[in-house]
């Protein structure tokens, strides 16, 4: 994967719940550290737009989807275990 590859993420949150806020902060830190200038984050509040969550089969929050590059990957939780997040999203190779 090229070092110029653009990454697209969609983070599903539930309003300003503590876990949702933590997931958002952790995702920003991960992207700024490992993917500077190569990421786009869309935050979706399931309380405001539940249909989008249903379309993506999101049943709990916070849930993060890596939309591109493919394959699509997902992880649930506050994203506080950085190594687990990198491995699950298939990002480990880009930070080594």
C-alpha positions as CSV (number, residue, x, y, z in Angstrom):
1,X,0.0,0.0,0.0
2,X,1.4,3.4,-1.0
3,X,2.3,5.9,1.6
4,X,0.0,8.3,-0.3
5,X,-3.1,6.1,0.1
6,X,-6.1,8.1,1.4
7,X,-8.0,6.5,4.3
8,X,-11.7,7.0,4.9
9,X,-13.3,6.3,8.2
10,X,-16.9,6.5,9.5
11,X,-17.3,6.6,13.3
12,X,-20.7,5.9,14.7
13,X,-21.3,7.6,18.0
14,X,-24.3,8.1,20.4
15,X,-24.5,11.8,21.1
16,X,-22.0,13.0,23.6
17,X,-21.7,9.7,25.5
18,X,-18.3,9.4,27.2
19,X,-17.3,6.3,25.2
20,X,-18.2,8.1,22.0
21,X,-16.1,11.1,22.8
22,X,-13.2,8.9,23.8
23,X,-13.4,7.0,20.5
24,X,-13.4,10.2,18.6
25,X,-10.4,11.5,20.4
26,X,-8.5,8.2,20.0
27,X,-9.3,8.0,16.3
28,X,-8.0,11.6,15.8
29,X,-4.8,10.8,17.6
30,X,-4.3,7.6,15.7
31,X,-4.8,9.4,12.3
32,X,-2.7,12.4,13.1
33,X,0.2,10.2,14.3
34,X,0.1,7.5,11.7
35,X,-1.8,8.9,8.7
36,X,-1.0,12.7,8.6
37,X,-2.8,14.4,5.7
38,X,-4.0,11.0,4.4
39,X,-7.3,10.5,6.2
40,X,-11.0,11.6,6.2
41,X,-13.2,11.0,9.2
42,X,-17.0,11.1,9.0
43,X,-18.7,11.1,12.4
44,X,-22.3,9.9,12.4
45,X,-24.5,10.4,15.5
46,X,-26.9,7.4,15.5
47,X,-29.4,9.5,17.6
48,X,-29.7,11.9,14.8
49,X,-29.4,9.6,11.7
50,X,-30.3,6.0,12.8
51,X,-31.0,4.9,9.3
52,X,-27.4,5.2,8.2
53,X,-26.4,3.0,11.2
54,X,-28.9,0.5,10.2
55,X,-27.7,0.5,6.6
56,X,-24.2,-0.3,7.8
57,X,-25.4,-2.9,10.3
58,X,-24.2,-0.9,13.3
59,X,-25.9,-2.1,16.4
60,X,-23.8,-0.5,19.1
61,X,-21.6,2.5,19.6
62,X,-19.0,3.6,19.2
63,X,-18.3,1.6,16.0
64,X,-15.6,2.5,13.6
65,X,-15.7,1.5,9.9
66,X,-12.6,1.8,7.7
67,X,-14.3,2.3,4.3
68,X,-11.2,2.7,2.1
69,X,-8.9,1.4,1.0
70,X,-10.7,-1.9,0.9
71,X,-11.4,-4.3,2.5
72,X,-13.9,-2.6,4.8
73,X,-13.1,-3.3,8.4
74,X,-14.9,-2.5,11.6
75,X,-14.1,-2.3,15.3
76,X,-16.4,-1.5,18.3
77,X,-15.4,0.3,21.4
78,X,-13.5,3.4,22.6
79,X,-10.5,2.6,20.4
80,X,-8.2,2.9,23.5
81,X,-6.1,-0.2,22.7
82,X,-4.0,1.3,19.9
83,X,-2.3,-1.9,18.8
84,X,-5.6,-3.8,18.6
85,X,-7.1,-1.0,16.5
86,X,-4.2,-0.9,14.1
87,X,-4.3,-4.7,13.7
88,X,-8.1,-4.9,13.3
89,X,-8.2,-2.2,10.7
90,X,-5.2,-3.6,8.8
91,X,-3.1,-0.5,9.4
92,X,-0.2,-2.2,11.2
93,X,1.9,-2.4,8.0
94,X,1.8,1.3,7.4
95,X,3.1,2.3,10.8
96,X,6.1,-0.1,10.9
